[in-house]
């Protein structure tokens, strides 16, 4: 029979993998936004810079979550 501590560790590990998967999905979506914004949106100069900077700022928490 498994102890309570072993069960808690198993649940914690499973949740880590699920949350890491969500972070990967988040990063893929933000990558798609960046590709669209840079190549297909038609924005130039300041608008393009603002869009790329905003997308990177939104992707940073997902990257941190994936690493952790």
C-alpha positions as CSV (number, residue, x, y, z in Angstrom):
1,X,0.0,0.0,0.0
2,X,1.2,3.5,-0.8
3,X,1.7,6.1,1.8
4,X,0.0,9.5,1.8
5,X,3.3,11.2,1.0
6,X,4.0,9.0,-2.0
7,X,0.5,9.7,-3.4
8,X,0.9,13.4,-2.9
9,X,4.2,13.3,-4.7
10,X,2.6,11.5,-7.6
11,X,-0.2,14.0,-7.9
12,X,2.3,16.9,-7.7
13,X,4.4,15.4,-10.5
14,X,1.3,14.8,-12.7
15,X,0.1,18.4,-12.1
16,X,3.6,19.7,-13.1
17,X,3.4,17.9,-16.4
18,X,-0.1,19.1,-17.1
19,X,0.8,22.7,-16.3
20,X,4.0,22.5,-18.4
21,X,1.9,21.3,-21.3
22,X,-0.4,24.3,-20.9
23,X,2.7,26.5,-20.9
24,X,3.9,24.9,-24.1
25,X,0.5,25.5,-25.7
26,X,0.6,29.1,-24.6
27,X,4.1,29.6,-26.1
28,X,3.0,28.1,-29.4
29,X,0.0,30.4,-29.6
30,X,2.2,33.4,-28.8
31,X,4.7,32.2,-31.4
32,X,1.9,32.1,-34.0
33,X,0.8,35.6,-33.0
34,X,4.4,36.8,-33.5
35,X,4.8,35.2,-36.9
36,X,1.5,36.6,-38.0
37,X,2.3,40.1,-36.6
38,X,5.7,40.2,-38.2
39,X,5.0,38.7,-41.7
40,X,1.3,39.1,-42.4
41,X,-0.2,42.0,-40.5
42,X,1.2,44.8,-42.6
43,X,2.2,46.9,-39.7
44,X,5.3,49.0,-40.0
45,X,7.7,50.7,-37.6
46,X,6.3,51.6,-34.3
47,X,3.2,49.5,-34.5
48,X,5.3,46.4,-35.4
49,X,7.7,47.1,-32.5
50,X,4.8,47.5,-30.0
51,X,3.1,44.3,-31.2
52,X,6.3,42.3,-30.9
53,X,7.2,43.8,-27.5
54,X,3.7,43.1,-26.2
55,X,3.7,39.5,-27.5
56,X,7.1,38.9,-25.8
57,X,5.8,40.3,-22.6
58,X,2.8,38.0,-22.7
59,X,5.0,35.0,-23.4
60,X,7.5,35.5,-20.6
61,X,5.2,34.1,-17.8
62,X,4.7,30.9,-19.9
63,X,8.4,30.6,-20.5
64,X,9.1,31.0,-16.7
65,X,6.3,28.5,-15.9
66,X,7.8,26.0,-18.4
67,X,11.3,26.3,-16.9
68,X,10.1,26.0,-13.3
